Amino acid sequence: MAKDFARAFYDSPQWRKTSKAYLSSKNYICEDCGGAACIVHHIRHLAPWNINDPEITLDWGNLKAVCEKCHAEEHAKDDKAFRGKPAKLNGIGFDENGDAIESPNVFLVCGSPGSGKTTYVLSHKGQNDLVVDLDYICAALMGEGGGVRLDFRPVLQTALEVRRLLYECIQQRRGKWERAFVVTATADALEMRRIAQELSAELVLIDTPLKECLQRIRNDPQRNRSRRKFERLAAEWHEKYKQSLQRVYIPPPCGLKGGENTGGQATFSFPSGVRV
């Protein structure tokens, strides 16, 4: 079954046309066992960070015609190969032949209050992924759910120390998590770059317009008690971010764009090796 982030792609006319043409080119013969092929398998699997890359999704060099049995075995083999392995360094992975492949697995998600950072993470994270969000850490230390908006000042210093320990785990890729999503509300472009470099992470900026952020804050019942504070914080974030851009050159964004998995806001990541 297609994962949420890939459903739109698999339903697209481009994929239907490509998969049909590829199966036809292989005479509907399974490339593994010689049986009747009915599925086009992606050799390099689809993921949130490559779903918009046609060289991965539509290139015939990344496709293989397989029958249902061989397709199931392919995924079972991948699951078995991963199980028990420690987290990989971001940008470094190895295929079954031992060749290095791009494999980003840490993402720094930045944006103002109300921009949709949490929505983005929830729509992209998997069952074995790590999420580091200061709000959730504070709420956990106070014995509350992550969605509850409380006064975190009594536990903030402790929460910052816990976050620092989690950052160290991510830096050293300790643990058996698959990917990590680190959420931050920093508005300084240079600070974003510093944290991304520190964690060897891909940067994802949720660049939702201020007007939309304010509307979301007003419509969020969990922010009712502190609505004015969050409105002020959102306005300050956009002003600080705008000022920080005047101090540093920001390359044109590429990669993830605004779409149904991000709530429609302008979302993007920068290419590997280029940081904000």
Summary of the structure (lengths in Angstrom):
residues: 276
radius of gyration: 21.0
end to end distance: 35.6
largest distance: 66.8
contacts: 768
relative contact order: 0.13
helix: 46%
strand: 14%
